[in-house]
Amino acid sequence: MFGIINKLILFKRRLFRPVWRFKYIFFRQELPNNTEGKVYINLGSGNNTSAEFTNINAVPFRHTHIVGDITDLSDLSSNSVDMLYASHVIEHIPRSQLVRAFREWHRVLKHGTFLRFGVPDFDRLVDVYNVSGKKIESIESQLMGQGESGYDDHHSIWNFDYAKRLLFEAGFRGEVRLWDVNKVNHHAFKDKSNRVFEIEGKVIPLSLNIEAFK
């Protein structure tokens, strides 16, 4: 089922990408004007976002404000961002660059604010694999990506302990905790952080959702 959905999403992206590119070049989206000047940034948002976020993508999407490398925020001052959000994009970053990316994101966050992200949950994927009768196809796309382009491959495998170790190495010394898509602010939209797998009457969440405080 996920294979069909992902193919439809990729087809839609290819169909609309020239339109989004034209819009980005000639009708640049204004940056959000949030209460008290709060700065919320959605890294690799695609089309899944809300009006309060400044959206950074490697290629233009419908609501893209900035086209650029999400691991390089050198245009942003240190301690200038109130929240960074990244839904199922971190696994696309080469493993050798993960700590560097986390350090860069840590740099731009204000003290006491946080990075919120979602990645495929390897522990839950093992559950899906076992419940499915150990069918590789049940977890192939979630584990490895789509392989349709360089942006679609997955380069890392995640569980909570692994994430905590990398975040600590990158300088995050505040609380690291799980977050619930149904109970947090600044998530009035659906994206891959909401994703679940339904099989044999069981509903298994597939996203490991983490907040890391600076």
N, C-alpha and C positions, 0 to 999 in steps of 0.2 A: 504493500500500500504506500509506504513512504517513498519507494522508488518512483511510482507514478506521480505522486504529488511533487517530488523534487524535479522531475522532468518537466512538469507543467510550469513550475516556478522559473526554471532555467529558460524555457521557451519564451515566457513573458518578458524576462530580462532582456533577452536578445532582441525581441520585437520592439521594446520601448527604449532601449539604450540610446539610439540616435536622437530620439525626442528629448530625453533627459539631458544629453550632452548639449544639445542646442539651447535648451532652457538654462543650463548652468552658465553657458558662455554669454548669452545675450539678455537673460532675465534673472540675474543673480538674486537668490533669496536673501531677504534681510535677516540679520541676526536677531534672535529672541530678545525681548525687552522684559525680563523677569522682575518680580518684586524684589526690592532692595538690591537690584543689580546682580542677583545670583547667577552663577555661570554653571550650567549643566551641559556636559558634553557626551554625546552618543558616538562611540568609536565603532566604525563599521556598521552603521545603522541599517544600511540598505533602505528599504521602504518602511521599516518598522520603527516608529518613533512618535513623539508628540511635540506640540508647539513650543514647549519650554526648552527643548534641547537644541544645541548647536551640533549639527551632524557632520561628521568627517568620514569620507569614504575614499577608497583607492580609485574608484571610477564614479561618475555621476549617477545618482538615483534621483527620484522625484523630489525629495526634500533635502538634497545635499547642499550644505553651505560652503564646505571646504573640500576640495579634492587633494588628497595627500596621503602620506604614509602615517598610519595611526601610531607607529612606534616612535615617531619623531615629531614631538610637539614643540620644537625649538622656537616657533613663533609666539608661544605662550610664555608669560612670565612665571617664575617660580611662585608657589603659594597664591595662585590666582583663580583656582577652579574649586567649586563647591561640591561637585560630584562628577565622577567619570563612570560611564556605563558601557559595558561591552558584552553583547549577547552572542555567544557562539562565533566569535572571531579569533579569540586567543589561540585556539587549537590550530589555526591556520598559520600562525607565526612559527618560523623554524625554531626548533628547541634551543639551538645555540644562542638565540636572540631573546629568549623569554625573560631572563633576569634583567637584561638591559632595558627591555620594554617596560617592565614593572618599575624599574628605577626612574625611568623618564616620567611615567605616570605619577609616581610618588612625588617627584619634584614639583609638578604643577599643582598638585592638590594643596589646599589650605590645611593648616594643622587642625586636627579634629574632624576633618571631612573624610570621605571614603571612596574607594573604588568598588563598584558593584558589577559583578559579571556572572555569566553562565557559560559552562562548558559541558560537553558530553560526560556523563557520570559513568566511569568504567565499571564501578561496582554494580550499578543498576543494569548496565549492558550485559554483564555476566548473568544477572538474574533473567533478563530477556532471553539470552542464549540458552539457558538451561530449561526455561519454561517452554521455549519453542521446539524442544526436542533436539537441541544443539544444531540448529540450522544456521549456517554461516550468514545466509542472506538476511536473517533477522536483525543483524547488527552491523552488517558490512558498511552501509552508508554512514551510520552514526560513528563508527570507529575510524573509518578511513577517508571519509569525504566522498565527493561525487567524481573527482578525477576529470572533470570536464575542462578545467583550466588550471593554471598555476594557483589561482586564488581559492580553489575548491578542495585542495588536498588538506588532510589533517596531518600534523607533524608531532603531536603529543597526546598522551593518554593521562586522564585526570582522575584523582580521587581527593578527598578533603585533606588528608595528611600531606600528600604531594604538593598540593596548592599552598598549604601553610608553610612548608619548607622553602618554596621558591619566594613567596611573599616576604618571609623573614629575611632571606638572603638579600632581597631587593631593598630592604630598609623599613618595611611595614612593621611597626612595633606596637600598634594599637590592637584592639580586638579583631579577631578573624572569626566570622560567624556565618551561618546559613541564613538565607532570606527566602521568604515565601511570596510568590508572584501575586497572591490574593490579599496580602496584608501590608504591603509597603506603599509609600508615596512614590510619585514620579514613575509610575508604571501603568499608565492608563491605556495600554495597548497590548496586543498579543504578539509575541515573537517566539523564537526557539526556546527561550527560558521557560515557556509554558508547556513545552512538548511532553506528551505522555505516550506510552505504548500500551495498547489494549490487546490482551491475548489470554485465551482460556479463562475468561471471566475476570481476569486480573487487570488492574490499571497500575502501570509502573512508570513513575516519573523518570524521564531520561536526562534531565538537566541538573547538573550540580551547580547550585546558585549560591554564590559567596559574596560577602561584603568584607572588605579589609580596610581598617581605619588607619589613618596616618597619625 
